[in-house]
Structure formats: structure tokens, C-alpha cells
Amino acid sequence: MMISKQLVWDALSRFVKPSLLAQTAAELPSGIAVPPQWVAILQAQQASGRMEASAGWDDFSAQLPTMAAFFHKQARPLLLLADADHAVSLLYPFTAGGELYLYRGHPPLSAVPERFQSVWPRIPQQFRDFYTAVHNGWAFLSANSMGPLPVEDWACLSDDRFDIDDGSAAGMPADPGKVIAVFHNGGGDYLCLDFSAPDGVATGLIWWHDDPGHPDVVNFWAALDAWIGVFFEDVDNVQARAAV
């Protein structure tokens, strides 16, 4: 299936108010601030006709082999989206079973939000690097799920939205107020970073909405890669250049 800009535009209109969709640097108007590394991606795509974002992800291929395989398999050129308020993001279009899907990556963090500054040094180094060098959140556009959430959407398990009562909290292997949800699977479950230990790098925890008092302790990177991989199992292989 060829992916045209019009097809993407029509799909976007169900979720956001797009004002611009660009596949080449030449299409970028003045007055819209675009990260320079994104301009370079669009320039490289124009020359090669293929998706060139993998360079930004190369440093994470060992931790996220599913993503490395995804980039190799789907190879669709990326698109730059500007919303009605001129906020920009990169779109990663692909198809699975002939159906169009869109992941969206936000601009890298320029500063760590104040509420996370105290724990930021304890977040796994390469996860921090992803947010500051690649994307402040990269997720399925329609549901803001199945990928690392923007830091604005991170939340402690003690937040009311998780509805963990005192009894459930008492039996948990971690203090809910020291566990931050950073990935939503779209079905109510979250991959989290656990800061309950007094020091050291935060560890992985999966919080299940249907069993809130019994989260699973997990290897953070393995769980992250596995959860992303669920969505990419049926991605269509692409050999031809995508239509513009």
C-alpha cells in the first residue's frame, strides 16, 4: 500500500487540526520553529526517497531491537506535522494489514520539568538520552499509547487516576508515590519506573489496572521493547518508495 500525503492528512483530521504536512525541507515555511536535526532528516529523505530517522535511534538499537527491525522493515519517509498552533512533531506512517497507522514523536526536551528534576538523574541514562536527543514522547497518535509518553503525561501511581486504595497500596512491592508511569499500553496498563529504593537507577514495574495491588517487577528495557513490539508484529514490509 502506497501512503500519500493526502491519505495521512485525511487520517490526521480525525484526531488533530493539522496546518502543515511536509515530507521535504523545501516544503517548510518560514515562521515555524523546527529542530535542526529534523530538517536534516527531511533533506536526507528528499535525496534518498527512504525514511532516514534511524540515525537518531541508532544509539538505542541494543536496548530496543524491535525498533531497529521496525525501521528496517517499514522504511516509510517521515512527515513533519504542524498543528493549528504551529506545534511541530514528526509522523512515522506505516501500514499493517493494509491499514494506515501513525506514530508521533515530539521535539526533544530542552529542559527537564521541575517536578521531575529531583529524580531525573536516577532515570536510566539512555532513556533520558532518548528524551533529550530524539523525542519527548513517541506514541501512537490517536491514543497517545504504545510508546514512551511525553514527560507532561508522566504520573505517579499515587495519582487519583490510578485509583489505588490504601489496602492495595500496603501490599504492593513499591511505594505508589515513588513509582512513575511512563508508558501506556492503551488498555489501562502502564510500564513504570520505580524510585522506591533510596538511591540508584530506577527499576522497571508493570502496573495492571485489573490487579492494581500486584504490579510485576520487570526488566525495564526488555518490557519496553516487548510492549512496543506488540504493535509492530504485523507491519507490512515495504520495498518501494512511498508516494508523495
C-alpha positions in Angstrom: 0.0 0.0 0.0 1.4 3.4 -1.0 1.0 6.2 1.6 0.1 9.6 0.1 0.2 12.8 2.0 -3.5 13.2 1.3 -4.2 9.9 2.9 -2.2 10.9 6.0 -3.9 14.3 6.1 -7.3 12.7 6.0 -6.4 10.4 8.8 -4.9 13.2 10.9 -8.1 15.3 10.7 -9.9 12.8 12.9 -7.5 13.5 15.8 -5.8 16.9 15.4 -6.1 20.1 13.5 -3.2 20.0 11.0 -1.9 23.2 9.4 1.1 21.7 7.6 2.3 18.3 6.4 5.8 18.3 4.9 8.0 15.5 3.6 10.9 17.6 2.4 12.8 20.6 3.9 11.8 22.7 0.8 8.1 22.5 2.0 8.9 24.1 5.4 7.6 27.7 5.6 9.4 30.4 7.5 7.9 31.2 10.9 7.7 27.6 12.1 10.4 26.5 14.5 11.7 23.1 13.5 14.5 21.2 15.3 17.6 21.3 13.1 18.1 17.6 13.2 14.6 17.2 11.8 15.4 19.5 8.9 18.4 17.3 8.2 16.2 14.2 8.2 13.8 15.8 5.7 16.8 16.8 3.5 18.2 13.2 3.6 14.8 11.7 2.8 14.5 14.0 -0.2 17.8 12.7 -1.5 17.2 9.0 -0.8 13.5 8.6 -1.0 13.6 6.5 2.2 13.0 7.0 5.9 16.1 8.5 7.4 15.2 8.7 11.1 17.0 5.6 12.1 20.2 7.6 12.7 18.5 9.3 15.6 17.6 5.9 17.1 20.9 4.0 16.4 22.2 4.5 20.0 19.1 2.6 21.3 19.2 -0.4 18.9 20.8 -2.7 21.6 18.0 -1.8 24.1 15.2 -1.7 21.5 15.9 -4.3 18.9 12.2 -4.3 17.9 12.5 -0.7 16.9 15.6 -1.4 14.8 13.7 -4.1 13.0 10.7 -1.8 12.5 12.8 0.9 10.8 14.5 -1.7 8.6 11.2 -3.3 7.6 8.8 -0.4 7.1 11.2 2.3 5.7 8.5 4.9 5.1 9.6 8.5 4.8 8.7 10.6 7.8 6.4 13.6 7.7 6.6 16.8 9.6 3.3 17.9 11.1 2.5 21.4 12.3 -0.7 21.7 14.3 -3.0 24.7 14.1 -1.0 26.4 16.9 2.3 25.7 15.0 3.4 23.0 17.4 5.6 20.6 15.4 6.0 16.8 15.6 7.4 14.0 13.4 5.0 11.5 12.0 6.0 7.9 11.4 3.5 6.4 9.0 3.2 2.7 8.4 0.7 0.1 7.4 -0.3 -3.2 9.0 -2.7 -5.5 7.1 -3.1 -2.6 4.6 -4.4 -0.2 7.3 -2.7 3.1 7.9 -1.2 3.8 11.4 0.6 6.9 12.6 3.2 7.3 15.4 4.1 10.8 16.5 7.4 12.0 18.0 7.5 15.3 19.8 10.6 17.7 19.8 13.3 16.7 22.2 13.3 18.1 25.7 15.0 21.4 26.0 14.6 21.4 29.8 13.5 18.8 32.4 10.2 19.7 34.0 10.6 21.0 37.6 8.5 18.2 39.1 10.9 15.5 37.8 14.2 17.3 38.3 14.9 15.6 41.6 14.5 12.1 40.1 15.9 12.7 36.6 19.5 11.6 37.5 18.1 8.2 38.6 16.2 7.5 35.3 18.2 5.1 33.1 20.7 7.1 31.2 19.7 6.1 27.7 16.0 6.6 28.4 17.0 10.2 29.4 19.1 10.5 26.3 16.1 9.4 24.2 14.0 12.3 25.6 16.7 14.9 25.2 18.1 13.8 21.8 15.3 12.1 19.9 11.8 12.7 21.1 9.9 13.9 24.2 7.5 11.1 23.8 6.9 8.8 20.8 3.5 7.2 20.7 0.5 6.0 18.6 -1.1 9.3 17.6 -4.7 8.5 18.0 -4.4 7.3 21.6 -1.1 8.6 22.9 -0.2 5.0 23.8 2.2 2.1 22.9 5.3 4.2 23.2 7.2 6.3 25.7 4.8 9.1 26.9 5.7 12.8 26.7 7.0 13.8 30.2 4.0 16.1 30.6 1.9 12.9 30.7 4.1 11.0 33.2 2.3 10.4 36.5 2.9 8.8 39.9 0.8 5.8 40.7 -0.4 7.7 43.7 -2.4 10.0 41.4 -6.2 9.7 41.6 -6.4 8.4 38.1 -4.9 5.0 39.2 -7.5 4.6 42.0 -5.2 2.6 44.2 -6.8 2.2 47.7 -4.8 2.0 50.9 -5.2 -1.8 51.1 -3.8 -2.3 47.7 -1.0 0.2 48.3 0.0 -1.6 51.5 0.5 -4.9 49.7 2.5 -3.5 46.8 6.2 -4.1 46.4 6.8 -0.4 45.9 5.5 2.9 47.3 2.9 4.2 44.7 4.1 7.7 45.4 7.6 6.8 44.2 6.6 5.0 41.0 6.2 7.0 37.8 4.1 5.6 34.8 6.0 6.4 31.6 4.3 4.2 29.0 0.6 3.4 28.5 -0.4 0.2 26.6 -3.8 1.6 25.5 -5.6 -1.0 27.6 -5.3 0.6 31.0 -1.9 -0.8 32.0 1.4 1.1 32.5 5.1 0.4 32.3 6.7 2.4 35.2 9.9 3.4 36.7 10.2 2.6 40.4 12.2 5.0 42.6 11.3 3.3 45.9 14.9 2.4 46.7 16.7 5.2 48.4 19.3 5.6 45.6 20.5 4.0 42.4 18.9 3.8 39.0 15.1 3.4 38.9 13.9 -0.1 38.1 11.0 -1.4 35.9 7.5 -2.1 37.1 4.3 -3.0 35.2 1.1 -1.8 36.9 -2.0 -3.8 35.8 -5.3 -2.0 36.0 -7.3 -5.2 36.7 -4.9 -6.2 39.5 -3.7 -2.8 41.0 -2.2 -4.3 44.1 0.1 -6.7 42.4 2.3 -5.0 39.9 5.1 -7.0 38.3 8.8 -6.2 38.8 10.4 -6.3 35.3 13.5 -5.5 33.3 12.6 -2.0 32.1 14.2 -2.2 28.7 13.0 -5.7 27.9 9.5 -4.8 28.8 9.6 -1.5 26.8 10.8 -3.3 23.7 8.3 -6.1 24.1 5.4 -3.7 24.5 6.4 -1.7 21.5 6.8 -4.9 19.6 3.2 -6.0 20.1 2.0 -3.2 17.8 4.6 -3.9 15.1 4.1 -7.7 14.7 2.0 -7.3 11.6 3.7 -4.3 10.0 3.7 -4.5 6.1 7.1 -4.9 4.5 7.9 -2.0 2.2 10.2 -2.2 -0.7 9.0 0.5 -2.9 9.3 4.3 -2.4 6.2 5.8 -0.8 4.1 8.2 -2.9 4.2 11.9 -2.2 
